[in-house]
Amino acid sequence: MSQQTPAPLWSETPLRYANNISKLLGVKAYLKLENLHPSFSFKYRGISHFIQTKRQELGSDVHCVAASGGNAGLAAACAARRLGCRCTVFIPEGVTESTLKVLRDEDAEVVVIGKFYAEALKAAVEMTKRDPRALLVEAYNDPLLWEGHGSMIKEIQAQIPNKPSAIFCSVGGAGAVGWEDVPIVALETIGSDCFYHSMSLNNGRFNATQRTLPEDVDLVRDGTTGLYLAHFRKFNSKASGSLGASQPAEAVVKMALEWPGGVKCVSVPDPLSMRSLGLFADDQKMLVELACSTTLVPAYHCALFDKLLGPSDEERTVVFIVCGGFKTSVAEAAEYRGIADADPGATWTVKYDDGSLFTFPK
C-alpha cells in the first residue's frame, strides 16, 4: 500500500483587502498575510514541505540541519519540532540573543559560526557528511521548496475575485494556476540587492554587456545554467539579516528571466523601507521585518507604484505579499521611524529595473 500524502503543516493565510492602500493607489489592493505562519514568515511553507516530505522518505529519526540568518532556521525548527525531529541550525556571528532564544524555544540546537551565511552553510554541510541521519534543509534552491511556496499562489487564486494585474515580491509558483502572464515585482534594499544585480547581468538586460558590479560584489558564472550571478562579500543594508543572501539561487534567477509576465527588479534605500514599515504598522496594526516592508514600499508611494505598473484606463487588482519575519520589535520600529524621519532631502531615489535611477518626492 502506498503512503498517503500527509496534510501540509501550514494553514491557509488570509488575503486581506487593504482599503487605505486601495484608495491611495486607485486600485484594488490585497495583502497576503504570510506573517501569520508559526515561524512568522512565508518560508514556513516551503521548508515545512521539504522536511515533511523527507521525513516520510527517510524516517522519523532524520536529523534536520539548516544554515540560516534567522527566518529559514526558525521555519526549519518549527517544522522539525512539530514532526518530532531533531534540528540543528547553523547561524552566522552577530546574531542577537533574542534570535537565539526564539530558535532554542523551538527546541533547535544552535551553532553560531562564521561571519556570513556561506560560512554557516559550509559548517552545516560538513555536519551532514559526519552524521548519516543528517539532512541538509535547503533554504532557497530545491523544487520541494518552490512547490511549498507555490501553495501561496494557489490560495490567492481561490481567494481573489479576479486575476491580479501584478504581484509584488512573489517569484515563481504562479504557473500552477495559469497566471504566467502576471507581472512580478521584486524589491530589495540597496546594499543587499544580489537578485537585482544578478538579473541585470543576463539575457540582454542593462548590465549584460559590461557586467560591472559595485565594490565588494564579485561576478560569478554558474556552470550548470551559464548564468552570471552577483556574489556579495559585504552588505551595506540593515535589511541584510533577511535579505542578505550572498548570491541568489541560480534556478530562481533562471525562472525569473524566463517568466512570461516579466519580473521587474527595484532596489530602494533603507530609510524608505523604514518609513514603509511605520506606515504599514499604523495602517494594518502589524509589525514586520525591514525585508518585508521593502516589498510594501510601492503600496505607500504612488509615484513608484505608477512607475512600476504604468498608466491604465482599466480597474486594476494588485497583491502585496506580506512575507513577514520574526526579527522585529516595537523598539526597532520606533528606531527605524526616527531614522526615516531624519533622512535629509526632499526626494527618494531608487534603482530601477533598467539600471536608471528613479527619483520621486517624499
N, C-alpha and C positions, 0 to 999 in steps of 0.2 A: 504494500500500500504506500503511495507517495505521500510525502509530508504536506500538510496543508500550509498555505501561506498565512503566517500569523498577522493579526491586525497590527497596523502601524502604532508606534509608541506615541506619535504626536496626535493632537486633536485639531480639528479644523479651526482656523483662526478667523476672527470677524473681518469683514470688508465694510469699513465704516464710511458712510457718506460724509464728506468734510464740507459743511455748509459755508464756513468762513472762507476757506480756500477757494471754493467754487465761485463765490461772489467776487473775490479778489481777482481771480484769473478769467472769469467769464466762461467757465466750463463746468462740467460735472466732474468733480474730483473725488476720488475714493482713496482711502488709506487701508492697505492690507497690514493688519497688526501682528506682524511676526515677532514682536517683542513679548507676546503673551505665551510663548512656549516655556516649558520648565527651565530651560537654560537661558531664557530671555532673548534669544536670537533665532533667526531662520536656520542657522547651522544645525539646530537640533533635528531638522527634517532629514537631511542627507546623511549626517553622521549616525543618527539612531538607526536609520535604514541600513546603513553599511554594517554596523555592529550586530544588529538583529539578524541580518542575512548570514553573516559569517558565523555567528554563534550557532545557528541552525545547521550549518555545514560542518563546523569544527567541534562542536560540543560545548557544554556549559562551563567547562574549566578553562576556556580560552582566556588569555591574559591580554587585555586591550592596552596598547601602548600608543600614546599620541604626543606630538610636538605642537606647541601652540603658544600664541601670545596671550591667550585667555579664552575667547569665546568658543573656539573649536574644542579646546581642552575641557571646558565646562560641559559642552554638549556631549562629549565622549563620556565624561564622568557620570553625568545624569543618566545616560542610556545604559551604561555598564552597571550602575547601582540598581537600576530598575530590573535588569535582566539577571542580576546576581553574579556578575563577572568582576574579576579583579581588573583594576585600571591604574596605570601609571602615566602621569602627564609630565613631560619634559618642557620646561618653560625658560626663556632667556632671563639673564640677570636684570635687575632693575624693577622687577615685579613688586607691586605693593603688598603689604601684609593683608589687606582686605581681599585681594585676589587669591592669595594663598589660602586664606580662611574659607572662601567660597568653594574652592576646589576640594579642600580637605573635608568640608562639611558634607560633600557628596561622596565621601569615602575614597577619594582618589589619593594615591601615593604621588607626591610631588617632588620632582627633581629640578632644582634651579641650576642651569648650566649654560655657559656661552653668553656672548653679548648680543647675538642676533638669532633669529628664528632658524637660519640654516645650521647653526651650531647645535641648537637644541634638537633639530631633526636628525642630524648625524648621530647624536648620542642615542636617540630613540631607535634608529635603525640598528645600531650596534647591540642594543638590548635584545631586539628581536632575533638577532643572529645567535645570541647566547642562550636564549630561552626557547625551547622547542614549542611551547604552548603560546608564545607571544605572537600577537597580531598587530602589525602597524596600521593604525587607524588613519586613513588618508584624510587630509583636511581640504584638499582642493581638486585633485586630479584623479577621479575614478568614476566610471559610469554609474555605479551604485549611488554615489553622492548626487550626481546630476538627476538620477531617477527620483531620489527622495526630495530634492529641492524642487523638481518639476511638479510635484504634487500641489505646490502653492498655486501654480498657474491653472491647474485643473479645478481647484477650489474657486479661484476668481471667476473662471468661465461659468461656473454654476451659480455664482453669487451676483454677478453683474448683469444689468438689463440688456446691454449690447456690447459688441466688441470695442475695446478701447482704441483711441487714436494713438496712444503711446503708453509705455510702461517705463517708469523711472527706476533704474538700478535693479532690474531683473534680467540677468543674462542667461539665456538658454531655457529649455523646458517648454516654451510656448508652442512648439511644433506639435505637441501631443494633442492640442485642441484645435488645430487648424488656424493658428494665429501667426503663421510665418511672415505675414506681411505687416505685422505690428512693429513700429519702430521701438527700439530700446535706447534709453538714455542712461549712460553710466557716468556717475560723478565720483571724483576723488578730490583729495586736498593736495595743493601744490607742495611738493617735498616728499610725498609718499605715492605719487601717481605712476606706478610702474605699468599699469594697464594702458593708460593714456599714451605713454611713450612707446610701449610695445606695439600698440595698434598703429601708431604713426610710422613705424619702420617698414611696413609691409603693404603689398597689394596696391602700389601706386599712390598711397597716401602721402601727406605733405612732406614727410621726412624719409621716404623710401629710397631716395637717391643719395642724399648727403649723409644720412644716418648719423647726425650729430646729436649728442646727448649732454645733459648737464654734468657738472663736476660731481664726482662720487657715484656716477652711474656708468656701468660697463655695458658694452654691446656683446650679446651672446647669440650664437646661432644654434637652434635646436636641430640635432642630427636627424630626427625622425620626420618632422614636418617641413624642415627647411626654413622655418620662420625665424626672423630676428626678434630678440627679446631684450628688454631693458632690465638690467640687474642692478639694484640699488645696494651700494655698500654703506650708505649712511642716509638717515632720514632727517628731514627738516620740517616736521609737522607734528603737532600734538595728537593728531589722529592716527599716528603710526602704530599705536598699541593695537589697533584693529585693522587699519588699512595698510599696515606696514609690511606686506609681503615683499621679500627681496625681489621676486620676479613672478609674473603671473604663470599659471599653468598653460603650457603650450597648446593643449587641446581646447581650452576655453578661448584663447585668442583665435585659434583657427575657426571655431564655431562662430565667434563674433564677426570675424572678417567675412564669413560666408552667409551670414544671416540675411535672408531676402528682404526683410523690412529695414535693414540697416541698423547699425549701432553707432550712436553719437557719443563721443567721449569729451568730458569737460572737467577741468581742474580748477578748483576755487581756493582762495586764501583761507587760512584758518579762522580769522576773525569773522568772515562771512558765514562759515559753518557754525561758529559760536553764536552768532546773532540768531540764526535759524533755530538753534537748539532752544534758545529762550523763547522765541516766538511760538514754537511748537508746544512748549511746556505751558505757556499762557493759554494757547488756543485749545489744546487737547487734554490738558491736565495730566501729562505724562512726561517722564524723563527718559531720554535716550542717550546713547553714546554720541560722541562727536562724529564718528564714522557714519552713524545713521542720520544725524542732522544734515550731513553733507548731501545726502540724497534729497532732502527736503528743501534745499536752497531755492530751486525754481518754484516751489509751492508758495513762497512768501516774497518773491521778487519777480514782478510781472515782466520787466524788461528782458530778463534772462529767459523766462518761460516763452515769451513771444519769439525771441531769437531762435530758440531750440525747435519750436514747432512751426513757426512761420504763420502768416495770415490765413484765415479760413472763414468762409461765409456760413459754414455748417456748424451745428452744435457739436462740441467735442466732449468726449469722455476720456479721462486720464486716470491712471492708477499710480500711486506712490507706494513703493514697498517700504514699510517701516521695519527695517531689518533688525532693529533692537540693539542688544548688547548690554552686558551686566556692569561694565565699568563706568558707572555714573553715580552721582550723588547730588543732593541739594547744594552742598557746599561747592562742588565743582561747577555746577550750573551757574551759581552766583558769580564764581570767579570768571567764568567764560563771558558772562554778560558784561562784567566790568571791562574785560579786555576788548570786547567788541565795541562797546560804547566809547572807549578811549582811543580807538584806532583813528589816526588823523586822516584828513582828506574828505572830499565831498563825493567821491565815487568809489565803486568797487571795480576791480579788474580781474577777469577770469581768462584762463587759457581755453580757447575754443577748439572745436573738433578739427578745423582746417589749419591749425597752427597759428592762427591770428589771436590777438588779444581783444577781448570784448569788454568795453567799459560802460557802466551804467550808474545812474545816480544812487546815492544812499537813501 
